[in-house]
Amino acid sequence: MRSLVPVLAAGLALAAACRGRTQTPVPERVVLISIDTLRADHLACYGYRRPTSPAIDALAREGVLFDDVSAPSPWTLPSHASLLTGLYPSRHGLKAHDRYLPSTVPTLAARLGRAGFLTAGVVNSYNLGPRFGLDRGFQEFLYVEEAADQVEPSTRITDQAMAWLRQHRHRRLFLFVHYYDVHSDYRSRPRYEEQFVSPYRGVADGTTAQLMAYREGRVRLEGGDAAHLIDLYDAGIRQMDDELQRLVSFLRDEKLLDGTLLVLTSDHGEEFLERGGVLHGRTQFQEVMRVPLVMRGPGLPAGRRDPTPASLLDVMPTVLGLLRIERPPSLDGEDLSWQGDADRRAGRYLFGEADHNNAKPDITRAVRQRSYKLHFNRLTGQRELFDLARDPGERVDRATSEPAVTADLKARLDRFMQIRGEAASPSRLTPEEIEKLRSLGYLN
């Protein structure tokens, strides 16, 4: 009898857990919103000192805010591919513009489509369009061309999203909405810039062209210029937040919000000369890798903050978990909706890879466990270790003073770097496509 006690206890615990899951309402629709280039630490709900994000803050008060979320890559294409597949870039293979998502890689849209959802996507970046295969699984898909010098908000994105929601209000719907508004050029309507931009007499104009020229050594920018760039960036977030509010207000007015799982996130952050760089893509530091993640919907507690380190890879398994849909095998992400063993989830290793615009591709790598984060340059062999709890700005290198931690993280990173996932199909860019990507800052 004593040997049966643990088995009976485990069975009772599992039954109780299943009853709890069953009692949780299942969302009728899912709206996944990605705001390109949005830094978590520039949102008031993440502690920012400026009122950049009242609509996002309200969603956080009504749902769950994940406080410590990392992107798997510092730029748009591989990071969004990971968001939509639950796999690291080395697993899905989409790490450069001359690649195409392998047909064997499962996507969130395809999985939900097989489960009976109508799947639709409206995106505002060339990186997310059919050119690279990220439209796979979407039954309806619209790419709205982005413009680097755009001043007005992307109202067409919101209008299309609202049209699909209205048209299919009685169907199970998965809607992916992507905005490019916060990305450089940092431009917005005058009334937003008046709120955030201080008087300035320097040369910085916030354009992608000038920021690329700075990278190439043709323009000089300093501390005061960085402050001005941040002002322009924050004004753009505030304008984007009002556009987001238009979408949320529509859901509320149409009595659709309470039955909707609303997920808001980003693909990466942005550099503002923290260590001499601008834009994104070249490094794995927190200003580029930390992204927001807010979920609001049926069964999710209001006003909860989850401090456990998480990843964009976790969005796909979490959505499937909340919908009670079986996840594909071998996903790299975790289901954040299931309490389970919180300490095990907190102790897992999270990786960053797949940079671009360096001398060679995929040079910088990073791995973190709990508060420790190791950076590694595979060409120079340089290692840098930081304790994010004591040093969130990653200023004090502890690689020499904590050799055991450095060795453990490097060994984990070495094993990760041996990953050989799907072989992404080669895809040659046309001269027109090269010029398009160059104008957006993705090619030198």
Phi, psi and omega per residue, in radians:
M1 nan -0.693 -3.126
R2 -1.041 -0.610 -3.120
S3 -1.218 -0.370 3.138
L4 -1.466 -0.302 -3.052
V5 -1.045 -0.872 3.135
P6 -1.059 -0.638 3.139
V7 -1.147 -0.789 3.118
L8 -1.110 -0.716 -3.140
A9 -1.099 -0.746 3.128
A10 -1.132 -0.678 3.115
G11 -1.124 -0.733 3.110
L12 -1.133 -0.711 3.131
A13 -1.105 -0.757 3.125
L14 -1.108 -0.736 3.131
A15 -1.088 -0.734 3.127
A16 -1.114 -0.719 3.122
A17 -1.099 -0.748 3.129
C18 -1.118 -0.683 3.099
R19 -1.103 -0.704 3.123
G20 -1.096 -0.730 3.125
R21 -1.153 -0.712 -3.107
T22 -1.130 -0.610 -3.102
Q23 -1.297 -0.294 3.129
T24 -1.281 2.229 -3.138
P25 -1.133 2.529 -3.140
V26 -1.640 2.266 3.125
P27 -1.038 2.542 3.106
E28 -1.477 -0.426 -3.139
R29 -2.643 2.800 3.118
V30 -2.216 2.252 3.032
V31 -2.085 1.941 3.132
L32 -1.792 2.045 -3.076
I33 -1.965 2.187 3.038
S34 -2.038 2.148 3.092
I35 -1.839 1.845 -3.014
D36 -1.010 2.350 2.977
T37 1.233 0.408 -3.096
L38 -1.609 2.022 3.092
R39 -1.370 2.361 3.099
A40 -1.087 -0.710 -3.030
D41 -1.359 0.150 3.005
H42 -1.913 0.320 3.070
L43 -1.976 2.420 -3.101
A44 -1.065 -0.625 -3.137
C45 -1.173 -0.271 3.036
Y46 -1.775 0.252 3.041
G47 1.713 0.140 -3.123
Y48 -1.234 2.544 -3.040
R49 -1.373 -0.230 -3.081
R50 -1.863 2.599 -3.108
P51 -1.452 1.144 -3.077
T52 -1.428 -0.305 -2.828
S53 -2.488 0.937 -3.106
P54 -1.046 -0.634 -3.125
A55 -1.238 -0.748 3.101
I56 -1.151 -0.690 3.111
D57 -1.047 -0.701 3.138
A58 -1.134 -0.718 3.084
L59 -1.070 -0.689 3.129
A60 -1.124 -0.652 3.113
R61 -1.191 -0.475 -3.105
E62 -1.629 -0.067 -3.074
G63 -2.537 -2.553 -3.092
V64 -1.953 2.267 3.040
L65 -1.859 2.151 3.072
F66 -1.622 2.023 -2.872
D67 -1.410 -0.395 -2.972
D68 -2.378 1.357 -3.043
V69 -1.989 2.308 -3.116
S70 -1.927 2.465 2.952
A71 -1.405 2.649 3.114
P72 -1.474 -0.147 -3.116
S73 -2.700 2.629 -3.074
P74 -1.554 0.310 3.050
W75 -2.599 3.042 -2.785
T76 -1.150 -0.911 -2.966
L77 -1.094 -1.012 -3.125
P78 -1.172 -0.563 -3.111
S79 -1.197 -0.760 3.083
H80 -1.190 -0.612 3.071
A81 -1.054 -0.662 3.089
S82 -1.211 -0.697 3.086
L83 -0.996 -0.702 -3.031
L84 -1.611 -0.060 3.125
T85 -2.183 -0.291 -3.065
G86 1.245 0.342 -3.095
L87 -2.152 2.596 3.009
Y88 -1.150 2.698 3.108
P89 -0.924 -0.655 3.110
S90 -1.154 -0.340 3.111
R91 -1.557 -0.730 -3.140
H92 -1.517 -0.290 2.986
G93 1.465 -0.068 -3.042
L94 -1.640 1.368 -3.031
K95 -1.951 -0.010 -3.104
A96 -2.699 2.880 -3.073
H97 -1.281 -0.192 3.115
D98 -1.698 0.423 -3.135
R99 -2.199 2.815 -3.137
Y100 -2.351 2.396 -3.060
L101 -1.010 2.173 -3.132
P102 -1.045 2.522 -3.091
S103 -1.185 -0.321 -3.113
T104 -1.495 -0.155 -3.129
V105 -1.386 2.127 3.128
P106 -1.266 2.478 3.112
T107 -2.053 2.761 3.107
L108 -1.067 -0.738 -3.127
A109 -1.095 -0.762 -3.139
A110 -1.130 -0.703 -3.138
R111 -1.131 -0.736 3.129
L112 -1.252 -0.571 3.070
G113 -1.076 -0.725 3.109
R114 -1.188 -0.401 3.121
A115 -1.524 0.090 3.053
G116 1.779 0.073 3.111
F117 -1.451 2.489 2.849
L118 -1.343 2.286 -3.076
T119 -2.009 2.260 -3.099
A120 -2.470 2.546 3.128
G121 -2.457 2.412 3.020
V122 -2.250 2.082 -2.993
V123 -2.211 2.702 -3.015
N124 -2.149 0.568 3.108
S125 -2.572 2.376 3.092
Y126 -1.018 -0.536 3.132
N127 -1.090 -0.384 -3.059
L128 -1.825 0.026 -3.073
G129 -1.440 -3.033 -3.102
P130 -1.071 -0.348 -3.078
R131 -0.985 -0.496 -3.071
F132 -2.049 0.096 3.030
G133 1.539 0.128 -3.108
L134 -1.430 0.020 2.986
D135 -1.502 -0.014 -3.081
R136 -1.086 2.327 3.116
G137 1.606 -0.235 3.109
F138 -1.546 2.186 3.133
Q139 -1.347 -0.505 3.031
E140 -2.253 2.334 -3.040
F141 -2.623 2.349 -3.141
L142 -2.345 2.192 2.998
Y143 -1.776 2.070 3.076
V144 -1.726 2.042 -3.026
E145 -1.093 2.320 3.107
E146 -1.502 2.764 3.059
A147 -2.326 2.253 -3.086
A148 -1.078 -0.575 -3.068
D149 -1.650 0.341 -3.104
Q150 -1.127 2.329 3.081
V151 -1.861 -0.727 -3.103
E152 -1.302 2.652 3.070
P153 -1.170 2.776 -3.086
S154 -1.418 1.227 -3.085
T155 -1.138 -0.502 -3.126
R156 -1.135 -0.604 3.090
I157 -1.069 -0.872 -3.128
T158 -1.127 -0.740 -3.131
D159 -1.047 -0.751 3.141
Q160 -1.172 -0.705 3.104
A161 -1.057 -0.781 -3.134
M162 -1.159 -0.631 3.125
A163 -1.103 -0.771 3.114
W164 -1.140 -0.727 3.132
L165 -1.105 -0.688 3.122
R166 -1.218 -0.776 -3.093
Q167 -1.127 -0.631 -3.028
H168 -1.995 0.579 -3.044
R169 -1.089 -0.387 -3.117
H170 -1.772 0.152 3.114
R171 -1.955 2.768 2.965
R172 -1.285 2.163 -2.981
L173 -2.297 2.316 2.928
F174 -1.927 2.075 -3.083
L175 -2.109 2.136 3.069
F176 -1.818 2.131 -3.080
V177 -2.119 2.145 -3.106
H178 -2.155 2.262 3.111
Y179 -2.000 2.463 3.126
Y180 -1.822 0.024 -2.896
D181 -1.017 -0.624 -3.055
V182 -1.391 -0.345 3.131
H183 -1.078 2.686 3.036
S184 -1.109 2.585 0.115
D185 -1.168 2.491 3.104
Y186 -1.480 1.550 -3.107
R187 -2.409 2.491 3.095
S188 -2.696 3.067 -3.117
R189 -1.075 2.625 -3.089
P190 -0.949 -0.637 -3.055
R191 -1.175 -0.424 3.069
Y192 -1.441 -0.698 3.113
E193 -1.158 -0.567 3.089
E194 -1.093 -0.522 -3.130
Q195 -1.320 -0.493 -2.944
F196 -2.131 -0.367 -3.006
V197 -1.673 2.072 3.106
S198 -1.416 2.804 3.065
P199 -0.948 2.426 -2.996
Y200 -2.679 2.409 -3.112
R201 -2.135 0.222 -3.106
G202 -1.463 -2.924 -3.039
V203 -1.681 -0.307 -3.033
A204 -1.142 2.271 3.141
D205 -2.076 -0.055 3.095
G206 1.364 0.136 -3.133
T207 -1.455 2.610 3.084
T208 -1.055 -0.688 -3.107
A209 -1.061 -0.769 -3.135
Q210 -1.214 -0.680 3.121
L211 -1.134 -0.653 3.053
M212 -1.166 -0.657 3.099
A213 -1.122 -0.642 3.068
Y214 -1.101 -0.749 3.103
R215 -1.017 -0.605 -3.075
E216 -1.559 0.053 3.090
G217 1.439 0.231 -3.100
R218 -1.670 -0.165 3.108
V219 -2.370 2.516 3.118
R220 -1.889 2.268 3.080
L221 -2.243 2.537 -3.117
E222 -2.309 -2.960 -3.029
G223 -0.971 -0.816 3.121
G224 -1.104 -0.557 3.078
D225 -1.189 -0.658 3.111
A226 -1.083 -0.729 3.124
A227 -1.061 -0.676 3.115
H228 -1.189 -0.708 3.095
L229 -1.069 -0.697 3.111
I230 -1.131 -0.694 3.077
D231 -1.005 -0.830 -3.132
L232 -1.113 -0.729 3.126
Y233 -1.087 -0.802 3.141
D234 -1.102 -0.663 3.080
A235 -1.070 -0.678 3.098
G236 -1.152 -0.643 3.077
I237 -1.097 -0.748 -3.122
R238 -1.112 -0.674 3.083
Q239 -1.154 -0.752 3.115
M240 -1.085 -0.652 -3.129
D241 -1.085 -0.667 3.092
D242 -1.161 -0.631 3.088
E243 -1.181 -0.675 3.055
L244 -1.088 -0.703 3.125
Q245 -1.060 -0.595 3.103
R246 -1.076 -0.710 3.124
L247 -1.210 -0.763 -3.137
V248 -1.147 -0.701 3.122
S249 -1.103 -0.659 3.073
F250 -1.067 -0.824 3.119
L251 -1.042 -0.718 -3.130
R252 -1.188 -0.808 -3.101
D253 -1.138 -0.574 -3.130
E254 -1.511 0.118 3.140
K255 1.051 0.622 -3.141
L256 -1.882 -0.296 -2.970
L257 -1.139 -0.761 -3.024
D258 -1.188 -0.414 3.100
G259 -1.656 0.134 -3.035
T260 -1.913 2.304 2.920
L261 -1.471 1.948 -3.105
L262 -1.841 2.103 -3.119
V263 -2.089 2.159 3.134
L264 -2.099 2.303 -3.128
T265 -2.713 -2.955 3.065
S266 -2.538 2.973 -3.110
D267 -1.671 -0.454 -3.123
H268 -3.035 3.021 3.091
G269 -1.778 -2.463 -3.050
E270 -2.742 2.584 3.101
E271 -1.695 2.451 3.055
F272 -2.292 1.031 3.080
L273 1.125 0.348 3.107
E274 -0.950 -0.683 3.045
R275 -2.358 0.622 3.026
G276 1.662 -0.085 -3.080
G277 -1.823 2.893 3.049
V278 -2.341 3.020 -3.124
L279 1.037 -2.364 -3.072
H280 -2.809 3.049 3.033
G281 1.872 -0.430 -3.006
R282 -1.703 -0.419 -3.035
T283 -2.196 2.972 -3.140
Q284 -2.055 0.428 -3.135
F285 -1.372 2.866 -2.963
Q286 -1.068 -0.559 -3.141
E287 -1.087 -0.370 3.107
V288 -1.812 -0.562 -2.974
M289 -1.655 -0.378 -3.132
R290 -1.486 2.200 -3.077
V291 -2.230 2.754 3.076
P292 -1.373 2.695 2.981
L293 -2.622 2.022 3.129
V294 -2.240 2.338 3.092
M295 -2.214 2.293 3.090
R296 -2.305 2.321 3.124
G297 2.960 -3.111 -3.112
P298 -0.982 2.255 3.077
G299 1.467 -0.129 3.130
L300 -1.600 2.366 -3.112
P301 -1.198 2.543 3.134
A302 -1.511 2.419 3.038
G303 1.298 0.311 -3.120
R304 -1.576 2.401 3.013
R305 -1.954 2.217 3.124
D306 -1.847 1.945 -3.077
P307 -1.466 -0.102 -3.041
T308 -1.175 2.296 3.081
P309 -0.947 2.328 -3.094
A310 -2.429 3.132 -3.067
S311 -2.454 2.740 2.994
L312 -1.032 -0.437 3.082
L313 -1.033 -0.383 -3.052
D314 -1.409 -0.208 -3.066
V315 -1.131 -0.842 -3.103
M316 -1.055 -0.932 3.131
P317 -1.113 -0.520 3.117
T318 -1.210 -0.770 3.092
V319 -1.058 -0.815 3.129
L320 -1.081 -0.674 3.125
G321 -1.119 -0.755 3.140
L322 -1.174 -0.494 3.104
L323 -1.542 -0.065 -3.102
R324 1.036 0.747 3.095
I325 -1.934 2.319 -3.115
E326 -1.074 2.319 -3.138
R327 -1.440 2.636 3.022
P328 -1.090 2.656 3.110
P329 -1.209 2.690 2.977
S330 1.197 0.463 2.981
L331 -1.219 2.593 3.098
D332 -1.457 -0.359 -3.090
G333 -1.480 2.944 3.132
E334 -2.017 2.669 3.060
D335 -1.434 1.855 -3.097
L336 -1.331 -0.234 -3.102
S337 -1.403 -0.267 -3.069
W338 -1.745 2.102 -3.031
Q339 -1.065 -0.915 3.035
G340 0.813 -2.469 -3.130
D341 -1.619 1.601 -3.068
A342 -1.108 -0.619 -3.113
D343 -1.183 -0.648 3.098
R344 -1.103 -0.762 3.136
R345 -1.126 -0.688 3.138
A346 -1.136 -0.488 -3.070
G347 -1.632 0.056 -3.111
R348 -1.287 2.857 -3.127
Y349 -1.659 2.303 3.118
L350 -2.022 2.401 -2.999
F351 -2.080 2.637 3.005
G352 -2.208 2.443 -3.070
E353 -2.744 -3.011 2.932
A354 1.070 0.969 3.048
D355 -1.320 3.091 3.037
H356 -2.632 2.880 3.136
N357 1.221 0.192 2.932
N358 -1.482 3.137 -3.120
A359 -0.992 -0.646 3.018
K360 -2.348 2.770 -3.114
P361 -1.322 2.659 2.976
D362 1.024 0.891 -3.116
I363 -1.626 -0.821 -3.036
T364 -1.519 2.367 3.103
R365 -2.281 2.745 3.084
A366 -2.571 2.644 3.026
V367 -2.510 2.447 3.070
R368 -2.359 2.608 2.972
Q369 -2.401 2.179 -3.024
R370 0.916 -2.137 -3.061
S371 -1.608 -0.152 -3.105
Y372 -1.540 2.411 -3.127
K373 -2.401 2.235 -3.140
L374 -1.930 2.267 2.999
H375 -1.806 2.483 -3.116
F376 -2.479 2.311 3.052
N377 -1.824 2.008 -3.006
R378 -1.267 -0.279 3.103
L379 -1.533 -0.760 -3.109
T380 -1.603 -0.339 -3.070
G381 1.394 0.066 -3.104
Q382 -1.143 2.379 3.068
R383 -2.107 2.388 3.048
E384 -2.339 2.283 -3.122
L385 -2.058 2.331 3.140
F386 -2.298 2.587 3.037
D387 -1.849 1.798 -3.029
L388 -1.146 -0.425 3.122
A389 -1.180 -0.713 -3.133
R390 -1.664 -0.325 -2.985
D391 -2.509 1.181 -3.057
P392 -1.106 -0.376 3.104
G393 -1.476 0.013 3.103
E394 0.939 1.053 -3.108
R395 -1.904 -0.512 -3.033
V396 -1.856 1.881 -3.114
D397 -1.319 2.126 -3.091
R398 -1.894 0.245 -3.074
A399 -1.055 -0.658 -3.131
T400 -1.375 -0.676 -3.073
S401 -1.377 -0.325 3.119
E402 -2.260 1.212 -3.049
P403 -1.140 -0.554 -3.112
A404 -1.171 -0.755 3.105
V405 -1.121 -0.765 3.134
T406 -1.036 -0.782 -3.120
A407 -1.132 -0.724 -3.140
D408 -1.115 -0.813 -3.118
L409 -1.176 -0.656 3.108
K410 -1.135 -0.681 3.109
A411 -1.117 -0.719 3.095
R412 -1.106 -0.740 3.132
L413 -1.141 -0.680 3.099
D414 -1.030 -0.750 3.127
R415 -1.154 -0.700 3.119
F416 -1.085 -0.694 -3.088
M417 -1.203 -0.152 3.063
Q418 -1.510 -0.051 -3.122
I419 -1.029 2.330 3.027
R420 -2.259 1.677 -3.109
G421 -1.548 -2.581 3.125
E422 -1.161 2.471 3.073
A423 -1.434 1.842 -3.125
A424 -1.125 2.452 -3.101
S425 -1.197 2.342 3.075
P426 -1.149 2.574 -3.096
S427 -2.604 1.938 -3.048
R428 -1.381 2.320 3.104
L429 -1.438 2.484 3.039
T430 -1.421 2.830 3.075
P431 -0.985 -0.637 3.123
E432 -1.156 -0.695 3.121
E433 -1.190 -0.660 3.095
I434 -1.083 -0.768 3.136
E435 -1.150 -0.658 3.093
K436 -1.065 -0.851 -3.130
L437 -1.166 -0.599 3.111
R438 -1.157 -0.684 -3.131
S439 -1.170 -0.419 -3.139
L440 -1.638 0.003 3.082
G441 1.576 0.208 -3.082
Y442 -1.682 -0.215 3.069
L443 -2.340 2.513 3.102
N444 -1.297 nan nan
